[in-house]
Amino acid sequence: MSEHTYGSEARQRYVTEPPKRAERTPFERDRARIVHASALRRLSAKTQVMGAGTDDFVRNRLTHTLEVAQVARELGKGLGCDPDIVDSAALSHDLGHPPFGHNGEAALDHAAETCGGFEGNAQTLRLLCRLESKTFDDSSDVGGGRSVGLNLTRATLSACVKYPWARGEAPDGGPKFGVYADDRPVFDWLREGAPEGGRPIEAQVMDLSDDIAYSVHDVEDAVFGGFFSLDIVTFDLGAVFAVARDWYDSTADDDRLGAALERLHALDDWPRGRDFDGSRRARAELKNFTSTLIGRFATAAHAATVERWGSGPLIRYEADLEVPEPTRDEITVLKALAAHYVMRTDRRAEVQDRQRELLQALVDVLARGEGRDLEPDFAADYAEATDDSGRLRAVIDQVASLTDVSARAWGLRLLDH
């Protein structure tokens, strides 16, 4: 499709840049900037479900991100979205995650309470529009100009915002949000012309692709890791369904979830006959099953969206992604299986306690150090801050930038544990 399907406002950048050669579209340049971002590289050492580096087979945040991007690109392209926009949104969707996955996110949210909290999605926007090194606004009255991060186009940056509201403004009253107070100017710019609380369809494609990828692949990793078997008679359905309602969809009753699981179990590609033994054949069967599930979920969303909105091209705020309730239930029950059998185990709870303690301790010691132990960029942010909130935010940015491995190394260096 032509980039000009998207209007000039969609191709605009926050800070105007000199004209570039015409061989690449603005959206192709956006994707290249994200691919080369240091925050993307760091995802290779951050937890997905099981800790990064614990097994050569299981996903880390980077491999998960690449899989989300593949699903999003294909689904978005089929609807008429620019594939580089949805690819960029998918590549960016987890950039703001701190060490230790959602557990680390909870720890930093507590530590950042006095400066506006912490949210991985808001941190993603902060990385893209401020913390990554690519473009400076030389018209800024800040000495030497102010970083505007990757300076992505409005269409791409909008697609990267999963929760287009500030803390405490979620339509459903939930805790998730997509922007910190001091990143509001660029947020207001990217939201120009957007409906209140509405997301472009490219962001919705990214969001569903994330759900699809981790619902399927977390189950694959858990089966490979021996956390549970796909023999359905062994499932503790009461506990699994309770997790589904507690973590993912409070409206999903046992009948809906049970029907969803039965539909999945009836698929020809559901592995049967023996426990997973790690052999090449068993891995092939498991991989074929995951491929079937991804195709099933993406096809259902594509068909429902085209039925509701037409064949497109469907872009920006001109349509919404339609996901049938049965498809959402199937995704939810898969996520709940992994959550119950992997993320809620007693062994994992003990590890998570130690991880939260480490991140809180790092925030405390770095804050007491008044910027001396921060990396140069974050030390400069600390020095330029005009109040305690700004200084704490610089410390939070530093800790959030660490990987699982480097967080432990910083703990050994600064905390002697």
N, C-alpha and C positions, 0 to 999 in steps of 0.2 A: 504494500500500500504506500501511497505518497505521504510524506511528512506533512504535506499541506492539507491533508484531511483534518489535521489539527490547526486551529487558527494561530495567528501571530501571537496572541496572548499566551497560548500554551507553550510556544517556543521561546518566550521571553525568559531572560535570566535576571536574577536579583540585581546583579551588577553587570552592566553592559560590557561586553568583551569585543575586542577588535574582530573584524570579519575573518573567518577561517576559510580554508579551501573547501570547495563544494563536494569533494569526494565522499564525505560522510555527512549524515544528517545530524542535527543537534542532539537527537535522542541516541544515536550511535555514540556520540562523544560522551554523553552522560554515562552510558554503560561502561565505556572504557575508563572513565574516571573512577567509577566504583570498583571495577576489577583491579585497578592499581592502588586502591586505598589501603593504608596500613591496617585499618580496622577490619577489613575483610580477611587479611592474612591472619590476624590474631584469632579468628574464629576456629582455626585448626587446633588450637589448644584450649578450647572452652567446651564445657560439658554440654551434651545434648540430653541424653537420659542417663546413661552410665558415664562415669568420669572419662574425660579425654585421656587417651593413652592407655586405658585399662585393657584394651583388646584391639588387635589390628583389624578386626572385622567390623565392629560396631561403629555407628556414626559419631562424629563430633559435630560441632556447630557448623563448620565449613562444609563438610560433605552433605549434611542436611540442607544447608542453604543452596548448594548446587542442584540438589534434587528438587527442591521447591521451585527453583528458577526454570528447570526443564519442564515441569508440569505447567507452570504459569505461562511460559512462552507459548506452548502448544495450545492451551485453552484460550489464552488471549488472542492469539493469531486467528483461531477459528471463529472468534466473534468479531473480528475486524479491528481489534486494538493494535496499536503499533507494538510489535513484539519486543522492541528494545526497551520500551517504557515498562511493560510488565516484567520483563527480565530484570531490569534495574531495580524495580520495586522489590522483587523477590530476593535479589542479591543483597539488598539493604535491610531486609525485614528484621534480622537479628543482630545487626551491627551494634546496637546499644546494650546488648546483654552483657552483664558483668561476669566475673568468674563464678563458676559453680551454678550456672543456669538460673532457674527461677528461685532457687534457694538463696543465691547471692543477691538477686534482685530484692527479695524480701528483707535481707539484712541491710542493704544500702538504703532502702526506703525508710527503715527505722532510724538509721544513722543520720539521714538527711532531713529528718522531720522539721527542723528549724529553718531549713532553707528551701522548703517547697517539695520535699519528698524526692523519691527516685522512682522512675518507671522506664523500663527498657525501651519502650517505643518513643518516649520523649527524648531519651538519650540518643536514639538513632537520629532523630531530627537534629539534635545538637551536634552530633558528629558531622552530619552532612552539610550543615549550614554554618559551622563555626570551628570545630576542633580539628577536622582533617585539613591538611596543608595543600592548597592549590591556588586559591584566588584571594586577593586582598582588595578591600574597598578603600582606594587611596583618597576618596573624597571625604572619608570619615574624619571627624575632628580629634579622634584618638591618635596620638603620636605614631607616625609610621603607618597609619591606616589600620583597619580592623579586618581580621580574617572573616571571610564569608564561606569558608569551607570549600566544597567542590563546586559551588555556584551552579547548581543544576537548573535545568529549565523548570518552568512552573508545572508543566504536565508531569514530568518525572518526579519532582519533589512532592507534588500532591499525591501521586500514586504510592509514595513511600509512607504516608501518614495513615496509620491504621485506625487511630482514635483521634478524630479532628476536633478536639476540645481540650481545655485546660483542666487541671486538677479540681475535682469537685463539681465539674460541669457535665458529667456523663449523662446522657438522656435516661439511662436505666438506673442511675444512682450508683453504678459500680465504681470500683477504685481505679480502673484503667484510664490513662490520659495520654495525650500526644505532644504536649508542649510545656516547657517551663516558662515562668513569667518573663525571664530576661531574653528568651528567644521569640517573644511575641511579635516583634516587628516583621521578621521573615515569615512567620506563620500567617500573620494577617495578609501579607503580600501574596503568598501562595494560595490563600483561600479567596482571593478576589473573584467574584462571580459565582462562587460555590453556594449551593443551598445550605441552609442552616443544618449543621450536623451531618450533611450528606457527604458521601465518599464517591470519587470517580470510579467507574466500573473497573479501571485498571487496578485500583487498590483492593476492590472486592475480589478480583481474580487472584491477586497475591494472597489475600487472607484465606480464601478457600484452598488454594494450592498448598499453603502451609498446613492447614488442617488435614488435607489429604495425605501429604507426605509424612507428617509425624504420626498420624493415626495408623498408617500402614507400616512405616519403617520402624517405629518404636516396637510394634508387635514383632516384626521380623527380628530385630535385635534381641528382644527379650526371649523369644523362642530359641534363637541361636545360643544365647547366654545361659540357657537352662532355667530360666525363671519360671516358666510354665510351659505346658504342652498344649497343642491345639486339639487334644481330645476333649470335646465339649463336655463330656460327663464329669470331668474333673473340675470344672469351673465352679467357684463359689458365687453363684449368680446373684444372691442377695447382696453380698458385699460389693460385687462389681457394679451392680445397678445403683447401689447407694453412692458409690464414688462418682458414677456418671451424673447423678443429680447434684451432688455436692460440689463437683468441680466444673462441670461443663454445661448442663442443661437442666435446670430445676423443674422444667415442665415435663420431662420425659418419665412417664410412669413405667412400671414393670411390664405391662402388656406391650407398649411400644418398643421398649428395649429388647424384650424377649422375641418379638416378631422380627426385629432387625437382625438379631443374632441368628435366628432360624433361617432367614433369607440368605445370609452369608454362608452359613454352614451347608446350605443346599447347593451351593455353587459346585460345579464339577471339579474346579481346581482347588477346593479346600483340601489340604493334605490329610490323608487318612491312612489307617492300617498299621502304623507303628510310631513309636516315639522318634523325635528328631535325634539322629545319631551323629550329625556333623559330616556325613559322607557327601561326596560330590552329588550323588543322586538326590539326597535329602535337601541339600542346599538348592539344587535346581528346582525341585518341587516347591520349596518355600519361595524362591524368587519368582516362579511362574504365578504363584498365588498372589504375591504383592503386585505384580504387573496387572493381573486381572482386576484387582481392587481399584488401582489407580485409574485404569480405563473405565471401569464401571462408574466411579464417582464423577470423573470429569465429563463423561458422555452424558450422564443424567443432568448435570448443570447446564451443559451446552444446549441440550435439547429443550429444557424448560425455559431457558433464556430466549432462545430463538422463537419458541412458540409464543412467548409473551411480548417480545419487542421487535420481532422480525429479524431478517438475516443480516442487517447492518450495512456498513460498518457501525458497530456499537462502541462509542468512545466517550470519555470524560463523564459529564453529568447527563448524558442523553438517554441512559438506560441503567438498570440495575441488574446485577447477577442474580438469577433465580436458582435456588437450590431446593429441590423437593424435600418435604419433611422426612420421608422414608430414607432418603440419602443422608440427611443430617443425623438421623438416628443411627444409621449404620456406622458413620464416622465416629459418633459419640461412644458407641459401645466398644469399638476398637481402642479408642483413647483410654476408656475406663479400664480395659483389661491391662494395658501397660501400667496405668497409674496404680491399680490395686496390687499387681504382682511385682512391680519393680519399685515404684516411687514411695509406696507406703509400707515397706518392710521395716521391721525393727532395726535391722542392721543398717539400712540406709538412713533411718532417722538419727542414729547415733553419729554417723558421718556428717550429716547435714548440720547437726548442732555444732560440731567442731568447725565446720566451714563458716557458719554465721559468726561464731566467736572470733575467728581469725579476721574476717573482714571488718568487724566492729573495732577490734583492737588496732588494725592498721589505720582506720580512720582516726581513732583517738590519738595514736602516736604521731601521725603526720600532722594533725591539727596542732598538737602541742609543739611540734617542731617549727611552726610558723613559716612553712614553705621551704625550709632548708633541705629537706630530704626528698622534695618533689623533683621530677624530671624537669628540664629547663622550660618547656612550654607551660606546664602547669605551675611552675614556680613563678613565671611571669604573670600568669593569670591571678595567682594569689597576691602578688605584689601590687597589681593594678586594681584589685578589689577595694571598694570604698567602705565596706561594712562586713560584719561577721558572717552574714549570710553568703555574700560573694566569696569570702575566703573559704568557707566550708564547702561551697559548690566546687571550687578548684580542687579541693582534697577529694571530694566524691568523684569528680571526673578522673582524677589520677587512679584511684582504686578501681573504678569501673573499667578502665582501660587495660587492667592486668588480665592475664590468662590464668587458668587454674594453676599452671606450673609456676609462673612468675609471682603469683600471690603467695604461694608457699615459700618461694625463695625470699621475697620481701619479709615474710614473717620470720624466717631464720635470721635474716640480717638485722632487722629492727626490733624484733621481739624475742629473739633467742628461743623460738619454738616453731 
